[in-house]
Amino acid sequence: MGMKKATMDHVLLASQETKETREVRIRSLFDFFDRENLGFLDYSHIEAGLSALQIPSEYKYAKDLLNACDANKDGRVDFQEFRKYMDDKELELYRIFQAIDVAHNGCILPEELWEALVRAGIKIDDEELARFVERVDKDNNGVITFEEWRDFLLLYPHEATIENIYHYLERICVVDIGEQTVIPAGIGKHIHASRYLIAGGVAGAASRTATAPLDRLKVVLQIQTTQSHIMPAIKDIWKKGGLLGFFRGNGLNVLKVAPESAIRFYSYEMLKSFITRAKGDEAKAANIGAMGRLLAGGIAGAVAQTAIYPMDLVKTRLQTHACKSGRIPSLGTLSKDIWVQEGPRAFYRGLIPSLLGIIPYAGIDLAAYETLKDMSKQYILHDGEPGPLVQLGCGTVSGTLGATCVYPLQVVRTRMQAQRSYKGMADVFRKTLEHEGLRGFYKGIFPNLLKVVPSASITYMVYESMKKSLDLE
């Protein structure tokens, strides 16, 4: 019997049901949600029913289940639509059950489940496998029947792939230990890493490309030790390179910012989990608090900045390189020149002011963003999910706060990266203050803010979108 030819008769046979008993079961489940006997289900009914079944509401399964059942998209699900969803879902679950049950003995053995997880790229230990089986195996006989498999996944509204099923288990498998609820050890460590890295990388690359001209203008203004003006700088960039001149160094910027954002966001998520575990509140990352977010954001920023700093230095040199011959050196040539003429340590010139700046910047930026998002959900949206405009506003405010607070350190870092004449960070501070005053530390801040506002906003919007696309919400 091929999986593609599976029919409802096969499903009935596997579950040892008659058509009549199945109809009664589905009607009973519909009535469980329709407690007011209205003859239809809306979002509130589905959300209340899932909550009664102890399926966490924060993962938006109620909304997704409504959309999956609501064939005519009128916001309501009648019994016929509900039954159609059940038919399709049970067939889907039967097909994957058959694929896992390689021995075709009508049940899934633990070793068969383990092999299916391994094929999906998910490696778990014996303890976690036992926990998985125990969660699904209602009669505790050590194997999973189709009926148990069906009942566990029937209300899961997404495609029933083995990876999605494991992810679903990860979210609803909580252990009650009295007043607190914690996620079991091991759950969640297998499939999040690459997804957070992808989400952060795409978000960083998208925002940096969109704001590349402003970044080039900011760097050009930062290294000018005489009085600087925006319009002459723009004309000079255009004169020397045309439109592409505003994107000089952006290729390296994207190569730099993609791993930087990926590492920063991933480190931040992992540090949040670590801090909440340290506080004894592992299941509730939202309880990390403002100081916890500042700490996690600052450390994440420092880790990411250190990892990609040589690329950042080469990018700055490329953006500020004087093209006397009219030719821009390649990345390889520029990197080789720095290595030969200045030594390997030159690739880390300005790292200290960079870290002194990135730690408070990343801390303020990430902490302010999440705090503002939580405040909007509580006071404006009344526990609703923030949309793109709210995310844009939160990203704008958080990015502006972070950038303004640490901008002087950015100027010092950029000058150390671009100009070899300075002896160190203190020398840059002294000469800038002596020759340009306090205003010298804020050269280029206007294009920087013009860049930071859309950059931070785009980054967070794309990051949130990628998290939803990758099922990380």
matplotlib code that plots the C-alpha trace (Angstrom):
import matplotlib.pyplot as plt

x = [0.0, 1.7, 1.4, -0.1, -3.0, -4.0, -7.7, -10.0, -10.8, -7.1, -7.4, -10.4, -8.7, -5.6, -7.6, -10.0, -13.0, -16.2, -17.5, -20.2, -17.9, -15.5, -18.4, -19.4, -15.7, -15.4, -18.8, -17.8, -14.6, -16.5, -18.9, -16.0, -15.0, -18.6, -19.5, -22.2, -23.9, -23.8, -23.2, -19.9, -16.5, -14.7, -11.2, -12.3, -13.8, -10.7, -8.4, -10.4, -10.5, -6.8, -6.1, -8.3, -6.2, -3.1, -1.8, 0.2, -1.6, 1.6, 2.4, -0.7, -2.0, -5.6, -5.2, -3.5, -6.1, -8.9, -7.3, -6.7, -10.4, -12.1, -12.5, -14.7, -12.6, -15.6, -13.9, -16.2, -15.9, -19.1, -19.2, -18.8, -15.6, -14.3, -14.9, -13.2, -10.2, -10.3, -10.4, -7.5, -5.4, -6.0, -5.0, -1.8, -1.0, -1.6, 0.8, 3.6, 2.8, 3.2, 6.5, 7.9, 6.5, 9.0, 8.1, 4.4, 3.3, 0.7, 2.7, 5.8, 8.6, 11.1, 13.9, 11.8, 11.0, 14.6, 15.6, 13.0, 14.3, 17.9, 16.8, 15.3, 18.6, 17.4, 19.7, 18.4, 19.6, 17.9, 16.3, 14.7, 13.5, 11.9, 10.2, 8.9, 7.4, 6.0, 4.3, 2.4, 2.0, -1.2, -1.4, 2.3, 3.1, 6.3, 5.0, 2.9, -0.3, -2.0, -4.8, -2.3, -0.4, -3.6, -4.9, -1.6, -1.3, -5.0, -5.1, -1.7, -2.5, 0.7, 2.2, 3.0, 6.6, 8.8, 10.7, 7.5, 6.1, 9.3, 9.0, 5.4, 6.3, 9.1, 6.5, 3.7, 5.8, 6.0, 6.4, 4.3, 6.4, 4.0, 4.0, 6.4, 6.5, 9.7, 10.7, 12.4, 16.2, 17.3, 14.1, 14.8, 18.6, 18.4, 16.6, 16.7, 20.4, 20.5, 17.1, 18.1, 21.3, 19.4, 16.9, 19.5, 21.7, 19.0, 17.7, 21.2, 22.0, 18.7, 19.0, 22.6, 22.1, 19.1, 21.2, 24.6, 24.7, 24.1, 26.8, 29.4, 28.5, 28.8, 32.3, 33.5, 32.4, 33.8, 37.4, 37.4, 39.4, 38.5, 35.0, 32.7, 29.6, 27.1, 26.4, 30.1, 30.7, 27.8, 29.1, 32.6, 31.4, 29.3, 32.1, 34.6, 32.3, 28.9, 25.9, 28.0, 30.3, 27.6, 27.7, 31.5, 32.3, 28.7, 29.6, 32.0, 29.4, 26.9, 29.5, 30.3, 26.9, 25.2, 27.3, 27.5, 23.7, 23.3, 25.8, 24.3, 20.7, 21.5, 23.8, 21.1, 18.4, 20.7, 21.8, 18.2, 17.5, 20.6, 19.7, 16.1, 17.4, 19.8, 16.8, 14.8, 12.2, 13.2, 9.8, 9.2, 11.8, 9.7, 10.6, 14.2, 13.8, 15.4, 18.8, 18.8, 18.1, 20.8, 23.3, 22.3, 22.3, 25.7, 27.4, 25.8, 27.0, 30.6, 30.8, 29.5, 31.7, 34.9, 34.1, 33.9, 36.1, 38.8, 36.2, 34.9, 38.4, 38.9, 35.5, 36.3, 39.7, 37.9, 35.3, 37.9, 40.6, 41.9, 41.7, 44.6, 44.9, 41.2, 41.1, 39.7, 41.9, 40.4, 39.6, 42.4, 45.0, 43.9, 43.9, 47.4, 48.7, 47.5, 49.0, 52.4, 52.8, 51.1, 51.1, 48.2, 47.5, 46.4, 43.2, 42.1, 43.0, 40.1, 38.6, 38.6, 36.5, 34.4, 33.6, 33.2, 30.6, 29.0, 28.3, 26.1, 24.8, 23.6, 22.4, 20.4, 19.2, 18.0, 16.7, 14.8, 13.3, 11.9, 10.8, 8.9, 7.4, 6.2, 4.8, 3.0, 1.4, 0.4, -0.9, -1.7, -2.6, -4.0, -2.1, -2.4, 0.6, 2.5, 2.3, 4.9, 4.2, 4.6, 7.8, 9.0, 8.4, 10.0, 13.1, 13.3, 13.3, 15.7, 18.1, 18.2, 18.8, 21.6, 23.3, 23.3, 24.6, 27.7, 28.4, 31.6, 33.2, 32.2, 34.1, 37.2, 37.0, 36.6, 39.5, 41.7, 40.7, 41.2, 44.3, 47.5, 48.8, 47.1, 49.0, 45.9, 42.4, 43.6, 45.5, 42.4, 40.3, 43.0, 43.6, 39.9, 39.0, 42.0, 41.4, 37.7, 36.1, 33.1, 31.4, 34.2, 32.9, 29.6, 30.7, 28.4, 25.8, 23.0, 23.5, 24.2, 20.8, 19.3, 20.9, 20.3, 16.6, 15.7, 18.5, 17.3, 13.7, 14.3, 16.5, 13.8, 11.0, 12.8, 14.0, 10.5, 9.2, 11.9, 11.2, 7.6, 8.6, 11.0, 8.4, 10.5, 7.6]
y = [0.0, 3.2, 6.3, 8.3, 5.9, 6.1, 6.7, 7.3, 3.6, 3.0, 5.6, 4.0, 0.6, 2.0, 3.6, 0.7, 3.0, 2.7, 5.7, 6.2, 6.2, 8.6, 10.9, 10.9, 11.6, 14.6, 16.0, 15.6, 17.5, 20.3, 20.5, 20.8, 24.0, 25.2, 25.3, 28.0, 25.7, 28.4, 25.9, 27.6, 28.3, 31.7, 32.6, 33.0, 29.5, 27.9, 29.8, 28.9, 25.2, 25.0, 26.7, 24.1, 21.4, 23.1, 24.1, 27.4, 30.4, 32.4, 30.3, 31.5, 28.0, 29.2, 31.7, 29.2, 26.5, 28.9, 29.7, 26.0, 25.1, 28.3, 27.3, 30.3, 32.8, 34.3, 34.1, 31.3, 27.5, 25.4, 21.7, 20.8, 22.9, 21.4, 17.8, 18.6, 19.8, 16.6, 14.4, 16.1, 16.2, 12.5, 11.5, 13.6, 12.1, 8.6, 9.1, 10.2, 7.5, 4.9, 6.5, 6.2, 2.7, 1.1, -2.4, -1.8, -3.4, -0.8, 1.1, 3.3, 1.8, 4.2, 3.2, 3.9, 7.4, 8.0, 7.0, 9.4, 12.2, 11.5, 11.6, 15.0, 16.3, 16.2, 14.3, 13.5, 11.3, 8.3, 10.4, 12.9, 10.1, 8.4, 11.7, 12.1, 8.6, 9.0, 12.3, 10.6, 7.1, 7.4, 3.8, 3.7, 0.4, 1.8, 2.1, 4.7, 3.5, 5.5, 6.5, 8.0, 9.7, 11.1, 12.4, 14.1, 15.9, 16.4, 20.0, 20.9, 23.3, 23.2, 20.7, 17.5, 17.0, 15.2, 18.4, 20.4, 17.6, 17.7, 21.5, 21.2, 18.7, 21.1, 23.8, 21.9, 19.5, 21.3, 19.7, 20.9, 21.2, 23.1, 26.9, 27.0, 25.4, 24.6, 23.3, 19.9, 19.9, 19.2, 20.4, 23.3, 22.9, 21.0, 23.0, 26.6, 27.5, 27.5, 29.2, 32.1, 32.4, 32.6, 35.1, 37.4, 37.1, 37.9, 40.8, 42.3, 42.0, 43.5, 46.5, 47.2, 47.1, 49.5, 52.0, 51.6, 55.2, 56.7, 54.4, 55.5, 59.2, 58.8, 57.2, 59.9, 62.6, 60.8, 60.8, 64.5, 66.4, 69.8, 71.3, 68.9, 69.5, 67.0, 68.3, 68.7, 65.2, 63.8, 65.7, 64.3, 60.7, 61.2, 62.8, 60.0, 57.0, 58.0, 56.0, 53.0, 55.2, 55.3, 51.5, 51.1, 48.5, 47.3, 43.8, 43.4, 45.1, 42.4, 39.7, 41.3, 42.2, 38.9, 36.8, 39.7, 40.0, 36.3, 35.9, 38.9, 37.8, 34.1, 35.0, 37.3, 34.6, 32.1, 34.5, 35.3, 31.6, 31.3, 34.3, 33.1, 29.6, 31.3, 33.1, 29.9, 31.0, 29.0, 28.8, 32.6, 34.5, 37.6, 37.7, 38.4, 42.1, 45.3, 44.6, 41.1, 42.4, 45.0, 42.4, 39.8, 42.5, 43.9, 40.6, 39.5, 42.6, 42.2, 38.6, 39.5, 42.5, 40.7, 37.8, 40.1, 43.0, 42.4, 42.6, 45.8, 47.4, 46.3, 47.7, 51.1, 51.2, 50.4, 53.1, 55.8, 54.7, 57.6, 56.4, 58.4, 56.0, 55.9, 52.2, 50.7, 48.0, 44.5, 43.2, 40.7, 43.3, 45.7, 42.9, 41.8, 45.3, 45.7, 42.4, 43.1, 46.8, 46.9, 43.3, 41.1, 43.3, 46.1, 44.2, 44.9, 48.6, 50.4, 47.2, 48.6, 51.7, 49.5, 47.1, 50.0, 51.4, 48.2, 46.8, 49.7, 50.2, 46.6, 46.5, 49.7, 48.8, 45.3, 46.0, 49.2, 47.4, 44.5, 46.7, 49.0, 46.0, 44.6, 48.0, 48.3, 44.9, 45.7, 49.3, 49.9, 46.6, 45.0, 41.7, 41.7, 41.1, 44.2, 44.8, 46.2, 49.8, 49.2, 47.2, 50.1, 52.6, 50.4, 49.9, 53.6, 54.7, 51.9, 52.5, 56.2, 55.9, 53.4, 55.2, 58.6, 57.4, 55.7, 57.8, 59.5, 56.0, 55.2, 58.3, 57.3, 53.7, 54.8, 57.2, 54.5, 52.1, 54.5, 56.5, 55.0, 58.3, 57.9, 56.1, 54.8, 55.5, 58.2, 60.0, 60.1, 61.5, 64.1, 65.4, 65.4, 67.4, 69.8, 70.6, 70.1, 70.4, 68.3, 68.7, 66.7, 63.6, 64.0, 64.5, 62.5, 61.9, 63.2, 60.8, 58.1, 58.7, 58.8, 55.4, 53.9, 54.7, 52.7, 50.2, 49.3, 49.3, 47.2, 44.8, 44.2, 44.0, 41.4, 39.6, 39.3, 38.2, 35.6, 34.3, 33.7, 32.2, 29.9, 29.0, 30.6, 32.7]
z = [0.0, -1.2, 1.0, -1.9, -2.2, 1.4, 1.9, 4.8, 4.9, 5.7, 8.4, 9.9, 9.8, 11.5, 14.3, 14.6, 14.2, 12.2, 10.3, 12.9, 15.9, 14.0, 13.3, 17.0, 18.0, 15.6, 16.7, 20.3, 19.7, 17.8, 20.7, 23.1, 21.4, 20.8, 24.5, 23.8, 21.2, 18.5, 15.7, 14.7, 16.1, 16.0, 17.2, 20.9, 21.0, 19.5, 21.7, 24.8, 23.7, 23.1, 26.4, 28.1, 26.4, 27.9, 24.4, 25.0, 23.5, 22.8, 19.8, 17.9, 17.2, 17.6, 14.8, 12.6, 13.4, 12.5, 9.2, 8.5, 9.1, 7.8, 4.1, 3.1, 5.1, 6.9, 10.3, 11.5, 11.3, 11.0, 11.5, 7.9, 7.6, 10.9, 9.6, 6.3, 8.3, 10.3, 7.2, 5.6, 8.8, 9.7, 6.1, 6.5, 9.9, 8.6, 5.7, 8.0, 10.5, 7.7, 6.7, 10.2, 10.8, 8.5, 9.9, 9.0, 12.3, 13.0, 15.7, 15.9, 17.9, 19.7, 17.4, 14.4, 15.8, 16.5, 12.9, 11.5, 13.7, 12.6, 8.9, 9.6, 11.0, 14.6, 17.0, 20.4, 23.3, 24.9, 27.6, 25.2, 23.0, 26.0, 26.9, 23.3, 23.3, 26.9, 25.9, 23.0, 24.3, 26.4, 27.5, 28.5, 26.6, 25.0, 21.5, 19.7, 18.0, 15.2, 17.5, 20.0, 17.1, 15.7, 19.0, 19.8, 16.5, 15.3, 16.3, 15.1, 12.2, 10.3, 7.9, 9.8, 8.9, 11.5, 12.2, 12.8, 15.0, 17.1, 17.3, 18.4, 21.1, 22.2, 22.8, 24.5, 26.5, 29.8, 33.2, 36.1, 39.3, 41.4, 41.2, 38.3, 34.9, 33.1, 29.7, 30.1, 29.7, 26.1, 24.4, 22.2, 21.6, 18.3, 15.7, 16.9, 16.3, 12.5, 12.3, 14.6, 12.6, 9.3, 10.6, 12.0, 8.9, 6.5, 8.6, 8.8, 5.1, 4.1, 6.3, 5.5, 1.8, 2.1, 4.0, 2.3, 0.9, 4.3, 5.8, 3.2, 3.8, 7.6, 7.4, 5.0, 7.4, 10.5, 9.2, 8.3, 10.8, 9.3, 9.2, 7.5, 5.4, 4.1, 0.6, -0.4, 0.8, -1.2, -4.3, -3.8, -3.5, -6.7, -8.6, -7.7, -8.1, -9.4, -8.0, -7.3, -5.2, -2.5, -2.4, -2.2, 0.4, 0.6, -0.7, 2.3, 4.5, 3.7, 4.1, 7.5, 8.7, 7.9, 10.2, 12.7, 12.9, 12.9, 15.8, 17.7, 17.5, 18.2, 21.1, 22.5, 22.3, 23.9, 26.6, 27.4, 27.9, 30.1, 32.3, 32.7, 33.7, 36.2, 37.6, 37.9, 35.4, 32.4, 30.7, 30.7, 28.7, 29.0, 32.7, 32.0, 32.9, 31.6, 33.3, 31.9, 28.5, 28.7, 29.9, 27.2, 24.5, 25.5, 25.6, 22.3, 20.7, 22.0, 20.8, 17.3, 17.0, 18.0, 15.6, 12.5, 13.5, 10.8, 8.1, 9.6, 9.5, 5.9, 5.0, 6.6, 4.7, 1.5, 2.0, 2.8, 0.3, -1.8, -5.4, -6.9, -9.8, -10.3, -9.3, -6.1, -4.7, -4.3, -0.9, -1.2, -2.2, 0.6, 3.2, 2.1, 2.2, 5.8, 6.8, 5.2, 6.1, 9.5, 10.8, 11.9, 14.9, 12.6, 11.8, 15.4, 15.5, 17.3, 18.8, 22.3, 21.6, 19.3, 22.2, 24.6, 22.2, 21.0, 24.4, 25.6, 22.0, 21.5, 25.1, 24.8, 21.3, 21.9, 25.4, 24.4, 21.4, 23.4, 26.2, 23.9, 22.1, 25.4, 26.4, 23.1, 23.6, 27.1, 26.9, 23.2, 21.7, 24.9, 24.5, 20.7, 18.5, 17.2, 13.5, 11.1, 12.0, 15.8, 15.1, 12.9, 15.7, 18.4, 16.1, 15.3, 19.0, 20.2, 17.3, 17.8, 21.6, 21.1, 18.3, 20.0, 23.3, 21.8, 18.7, 20.0, 20.4, 16.8, 15.6, 17.6, 16.3, 12.6, 12.8, 14.3, 11.6, 8.7, 9.8, 11.1, 12.5, 15.8, 18.6, 20.4, 21.6, 24.1, 21.3, 19.1, 22.0, 22.9, 19.3, 18.4, 21.6, 21.1, 17.4, 17.0, 20.4, 21.5, 18.1, 16.6, 18.3, 16.6, 13.0, 10.7, 13.3, 11.1, 8.2, 10.9, 12.5, 9.0, 8.5, 12.0, 12.0, 8.8, 9.4, 12.9, 11.8, 8.7, 10.7, 13.4, 10.9, 8.7, 11.9, 13.2, 9.8, 9.5, 13.0, 12.0, 8.6, 10.3, 13.1, 15.9, 17.2]

ax = plt.figure().add_subplot(projection="3d")
ax.plot(x, y, z, "-o")
ax.set_aspect("equal")
plt.show()
